[in-house]
Amino acid sequence: MKFECFYYPTLDSHGAIVKCNKNLRDFNFGDKVPTKTLYYNYGNNFAIYQDSEFIIVEDGILTKTITSNDLKFPLKIVFGKGTQLKIFSSKDLVSIRLLLKGEFEKEKELGELFCLSFMLNRMIKNTQYEIMSDLTNSSRDYNYINEEIDLRTGKLLEELKIVESKFYNLTIENPDLKDSYLNYMNFSNKEDMLELSINKYFKEGTDEYNYYILTSSVWKSKPIYPKFKLDNLINAYNYRD
């Protein structure tokens, strides 16, 4: 089964953030699913509403499909592209409330930009390292090496500028957003960004899955904590006093 609520952020050709699940693997009952990433936190127990069905997740495991008559309230429900709502009774299922914008949308937006910033910086650094490793062994023409770096990182740098601009505007317009994001995500002090990466849920053989395998051995020996990384990012851009 493919679920829209398990997604990753990416930039489209117009610089807008879109939620994508391309190349994520299918899930079957009994599988562990990505209940928490850097940009959403559904909790370990909730219902997915998709294709007019309720699919239950218990303790992070996809368990079963049930009818609306069997739902137990209060209940967290996740719709479509990750819209979250807490439902307190069966009456809410048919109310206008389900047509409203979901909860924690601003927090998710900050998380998406945080994730994109981190991933783009990693991709730029990795690309630079690969070029330096490959070309310095065969060429001492530093102008050529710099041109190659500019060529292969140009698009990534443009996307990073877009992400940084969106991040800046969002945090300036919402000065308390960092705190509400951290409260929503409920990170532990030693929660590892590797474990929050959705890359391990990509299909084997994809670039994203291969990147996860490549970095897992490094990150396990030197974990990266999201609270620390977010503080560094915000302080680096001087968004807060």
HELIX and SHEET records of a PDB file:
HELIX    1   1 SER A   68  ASP A   70  5                                   3    
HELIX    2   2 SER A   90  VAL A   94  5                                   5    
HELIX    3   3 ILE A   96  LEU A   99  5                                   4    
HELIX    4   4 GLU A  105  LEU A  135  1                                  31    
HELIX    5   5 TYR A  142  GLU A  173  1                                  32    
HELIX    6   6 LEU A  177  MET A  185  1                                   9    
HELIX    7   7 MET A  193  LEU A  196  1                                   4    
HELIX    8   8 ILE A  198  TYR A  201  5                                   4    
HELIX    9   9 ASP A  207  SER A  221  1                                  15    
HELIX   10  10 PRO A  226  ALA A  236  1                                  11    
SHEET    1   A 2 TYR A   8  LEU A  11  0                                        
SHEET    2   A 2 ILE A  17  CYS A  20 -1                                        
SHEET    1   B 5 ILE A  61  ILE A  66  0                                        
SHEET    2   B 5 GLU A  53  GLU A  58 -1                                        
SHEET    3   B 5 PHE A  46  GLN A  50 -1                                        
SHEET    4   B 5 LEU A  75  PHE A  79  1                                        
SHEET    5   B 5 THR A  83  ILE A  87 -1                                        
END                                                                             
